[in-house]
Amino acid sequence: MRATVTAVMVAALAGACAQEPVAPAAPVVVAAPVAVEKAAAPVVAAPPAADLSALPVIDLLHVVPGLPGIDGLTQQENADPALGRWRTVVVDRDTAGRVAPAGAAAGVVPALTLEVPTTLPVIDQRGRWLRVMVATRGALPSQDVAQTNGRSVWIDSADTAAAGTDWSIQVDTAAQTITVDDGTTTHVLPVKATGAPGTPTPHVPAFLLGTRWLEPGTTTPRVLLLSTQSETIDHYDKPTGTAVTAIHTTTLRGVGAVSNGCVRVGDEVLDLVWLAPAGTVVTTVG
């Protein structure tokens, strides 16, 4: 009996451990290494050569035909808010102003405008190329008023330094007010005068040049120049051949729509606007 039980256990154990025949594993094929030549990083093309000495200067004192408009674009916001909310650039050295990214040069944007660093609002970017507002007439009002103000050019960002402003300004010619936003507080203040019906304040975006003139004893004791010029008068400043608009104080008594296009304000208003950085955009409504 004992031998029989042992034989059964051995048979059972042998059956439990028995396995079906296993098919041989498929061979593993290791692919041979393939050498792939890496593509070189794309080369950023150098700007087309331009002879700056042969180009007209893009500033208040010159009329430069062929400059593009701003096409409804507005000042971009800065990616780095530490620079200021609204994007500007300071021109480090004279650079070509082009009609398109890497396009033909229409003029030279100088590093200095009326002896202050040229600071321009940025309205578009394509790679290394920045589209900026400029303070230059594309035509005299008697030639083509649509080309007089609101001009822009493309410049190489390598010739600029990033900057910005938290400020924005709006003039309302109907309400005779100026709204000044310094980035923290909005001030709505009265103005003394704006452009007369025949010589209106231009209703195209302008910007502060950063030029601050002190002219005591004149009818315009303190002046902040704007980038726009009259759209009805070719020249009212004979020495410079310009018709530049400005925000300024005045000793004149006329109020309302009576100026040649400038915005006349009191000292307390100009005390505030005087603090706004170059490149601050000024819009006009009303």
Phi, psi and omega per residue, in radians:
M1 nan -0.818 -3.118
R2 -1.076 -0.683 3.127
A3 -1.175 -0.600 -3.136
T4 -1.172 -0.766 -3.141
V5 -1.100 -0.745 -3.134
T6 -1.088 -0.724 -3.134
A7 -1.109 -0.674 3.133
V8 -1.149 -0.752 -3.125
M9 -1.107 -0.743 3.137
V10 -1.117 -0.702 3.140
A11 -1.149 -0.696 -3.138
A12 -1.151 -0.764 -3.138
L13 -1.106 -0.701 3.140
A14 -1.136 -0.672 3.109
G15 -1.188 -0.651 -3.130
A16 -1.163 -0.603 -3.088
C17 -1.516 -0.183 -3.106
A18 -1.206 2.480 3.121
Q19 -2.198 2.640 3.037
E20 -1.158 2.675 3.066
P21 -1.045 2.326 -3.112
V22 -1.723 2.267 3.123
A23 -1.196 2.522 3.136
P24 -1.083 2.450 3.139
A25 -1.127 2.527 3.113
A26 -1.162 2.471 -3.140
P27 -1.128 2.476 3.088
V28 -1.548 2.165 -3.129
V29 -1.718 2.106 3.090
V30 -1.716 2.041 -3.098
A31 -1.202 2.501 3.103
A32 -1.220 2.447 3.128
P33 -1.048 2.427 3.139
V34 -1.963 2.182 3.115
A35 -1.446 2.091 3.140
V36 -1.987 2.191 3.140
E37 -1.360 2.137 -3.114
K38 -1.290 2.420 3.106
A39 -1.274 2.458 3.110
A40 -1.246 2.611 3.093
A41 -1.071 2.462 -3.120
P42 -1.061 2.423 -3.124
V43 -1.518 2.265 3.077
V44 -1.358 2.090 -3.082
A45 -1.119 2.460 3.073
A46 -1.221 2.610 3.116
P47 -1.052 2.544 3.064
P48 -1.006 2.480 -3.124
A49 -1.130 2.490 3.092
A50 -2.485 2.317 3.090
D51 -1.493 1.709 -3.056
L52 -1.093 -0.518 -3.116
S53 -1.174 -0.340 -3.110
A54 -1.697 0.025 -3.053
L55 -1.804 2.605 3.024
P56 -1.217 2.696 -3.131
V57 -1.482 2.309 3.126
I58 -1.581 1.576 3.121
D59 -2.689 -3.064 -3.088
L60 -1.086 -0.481 -2.979
L61 -1.482 -0.111 -3.045
H62 -2.187 2.629 2.978
V63 -1.824 2.132 -3.070
V64 -2.118 1.770 3.138
P65 -1.157 2.718 3.016
G66 1.535 0.030 3.133
L67 -1.320 2.404 3.085
P68 -1.207 2.757 3.032
G69 -1.382 -2.861 3.129
I70 -1.791 -0.088 2.983
D71 0.936 0.630 3.098
G72 1.325 0.055 3.135
L73 -1.298 2.633 3.112
T74 -2.082 2.910 -3.108
Q75 -1.040 2.285 3.139
Q76 -1.270 2.738 3.014
E77 -1.540 2.558 -3.139
N78 -1.274 2.435 3.006
A79 -1.196 -0.545 3.109
D80 -1.835 1.768 -3.087
P81 -1.113 -0.297 3.111
A82 -1.116 -0.394 3.112
L83 -1.402 -0.212 -2.989
G84 2.025 2.602 -3.054
R85 -1.069 -0.751 -3.015
W86 -1.741 2.410 -2.947
R87 -1.496 2.240 2.981
T88 -2.330 2.935 2.987
V89 -2.346 2.606 3.034
V90 -1.807 2.211 -3.121
V91 -1.332 2.026 -3.073
D92 -1.338 -0.583 -3.117
R93 -2.646 2.761 3.129
D94 -0.907 2.349 -3.078
T95 -2.504 2.713 -3.133
A96 -1.279 2.353 2.994
G97 -1.708 2.109 -2.968
R98 -1.943 2.744 -3.098
V99 -1.430 -0.226 3.124
A100 -2.777 2.857 3.087
P101 -0.977 2.167 -3.108
A102 1.059 0.358 -3.102
G103 -1.573 -2.905 -3.111
A104 -1.163 2.497 3.125
A105 -1.460 2.209 3.131
A106 -1.720 -0.355 -3.109
G107 -3.058 -3.116 3.135
V108 -1.975 2.213 3.060
V109 -1.539 2.036 -3.042
P110 -1.411 2.728 3.081
A111 -1.239 -0.454 3.113
L112 -2.140 2.384 3.021
T113 -2.113 2.039 -3.078
L114 0.865 0.765 3.018
E115 1.254 0.226 3.012
V116 -2.128 2.679 -3.140
P117 -0.993 2.320 3.129
T118 -1.239 2.032 -3.105
T119 -2.150 2.140 -2.949
L120 -2.211 2.420 3.050
P121 -1.213 2.409 3.114
V122 -1.664 2.246 -3.123
I123 -2.047 -0.145 3.121
D124 -2.904 2.819 3.077
Q125 -2.586 2.422 3.019
R126 -2.335 1.695 -3.096
G127 1.084 -2.173 -3.101
R128 -1.384 -0.142 -3.014
W129 -1.683 2.304 3.127
L130 -1.970 2.343 3.026
R131 -1.689 2.157 -3.028
V132 -2.226 2.614 2.975
M133 -1.278 2.535 3.124
V134 -2.284 2.751 -3.084
A135 -1.730 1.056 -3.060
T136 -2.414 2.418 3.062
R137 -1.408 2.365 3.043
G138 -1.476 -0.317 3.097
A139 -2.865 2.758 3.016
L140 -1.289 2.687 3.106
P141 -0.984 -0.623 3.132
S142 -1.218 -0.289 3.138
Q143 -1.644 -0.912 -3.116
D144 -2.869 1.713 -3.059
V145 -1.100 -0.497 -3.130
A146 -1.159 -0.368 -3.134
Q147 -1.741 0.003 -3.012
T148 -1.192 -0.888 -3.085
N149 -2.063 -3.138 3.072
G150 1.162 0.744 -3.121
R151 -1.694 2.739 3.106
S152 -2.513 2.860 3.018
V153 -2.535 2.896 3.020
W154 -1.804 2.308 3.112
I155 -2.254 2.770 3.131
D156 -1.355 2.156 -3.118
S157 -1.082 -0.386 3.125
A158 -1.127 -0.313 -3.136
D159 -1.718 0.268 -3.071
T160 -2.319 2.905 2.983
A161 -2.108 2.388 -3.123
A162 -1.168 2.438 3.130
A163 -2.628 -2.998 -3.139
G164 -3.110 3.072 3.126
T165 -2.592 2.522 3.038
D166 -1.599 -0.090 -2.993
W167 -1.594 2.636 2.926
S168 -2.568 2.608 -3.050
I169 -2.359 2.423 3.061
Q170 -2.320 2.284 3.081
V171 -1.821 2.271 3.090
D172 -1.944 1.856 -3.073
T173 -1.293 -0.414 3.103
A174 -1.322 -0.792 -3.129
A175 -1.464 -0.215 -3.084
Q176 0.980 0.913 3.111
T177 -2.330 2.836 3.004
I178 -2.253 2.235 3.127
T179 -1.843 2.100 -3.075
V180 -2.041 2.055 3.101
D181 -1.947 2.017 -3.110
D182 -1.659 0.195 3.135
G183 1.727 -0.318 3.108
T184 -2.196 -0.575 -3.092
T185 -2.367 2.457 3.077
T186 -1.847 2.191 -3.119
H187 -1.993 2.222 3.036
V188 -1.918 2.009 -2.979
L189 -2.249 2.693 3.121
P190 -1.359 2.646 2.968
V191 -1.938 2.814 3.119
K192 -1.491 -0.662 -3.087
A193 -2.813 2.697 2.992
T194 -2.348 -3.015 -3.040
G195 -1.094 2.511 3.071
A196 -1.269 2.853 3.140
P197 -0.941 -0.650 -3.141
G198 -1.465 -0.248 3.133
T199 -2.403 1.118 -2.980
P200 -1.220 2.739 2.967
T201 -1.154 2.186 -3.092
P202 -0.985 2.328 3.127
H203 -1.725 0.834 3.028
V204 -2.163 2.657 3.140
P205 -0.999 2.348 3.078
A206 -2.169 3.102 3.041
F207 -2.602 2.740 3.104
L208 -1.304 2.266 -3.137
L209 -1.339 -0.377 -3.037
G210 1.653 -0.043 3.102
T211 -1.429 2.182 3.132
R212 -2.157 1.906 -3.098
W213 -1.784 2.386 3.012
L214 -1.918 2.058 -3.072
E215 -2.273 1.095 -3.119
P216 -1.045 2.509 3.135
G217 1.533 -0.050 3.098
T218 -1.862 -3.141 3.091
T219 -1.366 -0.110 3.107
T220 -2.268 1.375 -3.019
P221 -1.090 -0.652 3.113
R222 -2.338 2.334 -2.973
V223 -2.332 2.310 2.949
L224 -1.975 1.939 -3.084
L225 -1.276 2.478 3.029
L226 -1.820 2.902 -3.106
S227 -1.428 -0.218 -3.091
T228 -1.618 2.836 3.067
Q229 -2.301 2.878 -3.108
S230 -0.942 2.492 3.106
E231 -1.775 0.183 3.082
T232 -2.258 -0.303 -3.096
I233 -2.081 2.178 3.111
D234 -1.168 -0.854 -3.083
H235 -2.534 2.110 2.896
Y236 -2.068 -0.108 2.971
D237 -1.882 1.669 -3.000
K238 -1.061 -0.723 -3.104
P239 -1.042 -0.643 -3.093
T240 -1.737 -0.220 -3.110
G241 1.201 0.554 -3.095
T242 -2.158 3.003 3.043
A243 -2.412 0.935 -3.005
V244 -1.218 2.439 3.035
T245 -1.630 2.820 -3.070
A246 -2.767 2.877 2.898
I247 -1.834 2.117 -3.038
H248 -2.632 2.790 2.985
T249 -1.400 2.931 -3.068
T250 -2.685 2.678 2.994
T251 -1.762 -0.054 -3.138
L252 -1.280 2.606 -3.047
R253 -1.662 -0.267 -3.113
G254 -1.087 2.467 -3.136
V255 -2.264 2.780 3.130
G256 1.532 -2.560 -3.082
A257 -1.497 1.398 -3.023
V258 -2.337 -0.123 -3.006
S259 -1.559 3.073 3.052
N260 -1.448 0.188 -3.138
G261 2.224 -0.303 3.114
C262 -1.287 2.830 3.075
V263 -1.854 1.958 -3.130
R264 -1.634 2.306 -3.080
V265 -2.361 2.893 3.055
G266 -1.422 2.947 -3.103
D267 -1.052 -0.674 -3.100
E268 -1.161 -0.552 3.086
V269 -1.264 -0.809 -3.113
L270 -1.185 -0.488 3.048
D271 -0.969 -0.677 -3.141
L272 -1.339 -0.892 -3.082
V273 -1.126 -0.482 3.122
W274 -0.982 -0.451 -3.075
L275 -1.457 -0.219 -3.070
A276 -1.209 2.404 -3.116
P277 -1.262 2.766 2.988
A278 -1.015 2.515 -3.126
G279 1.592 -0.050 3.074
T280 -1.208 2.239 -3.088
V281 -1.415 2.413 3.107
V282 -2.092 2.052 3.094
T283 -1.863 2.704 -3.135
T284 -2.198 2.290 3.101
V285 -2.238 3.054 3.067
G286 1.720 nan nan
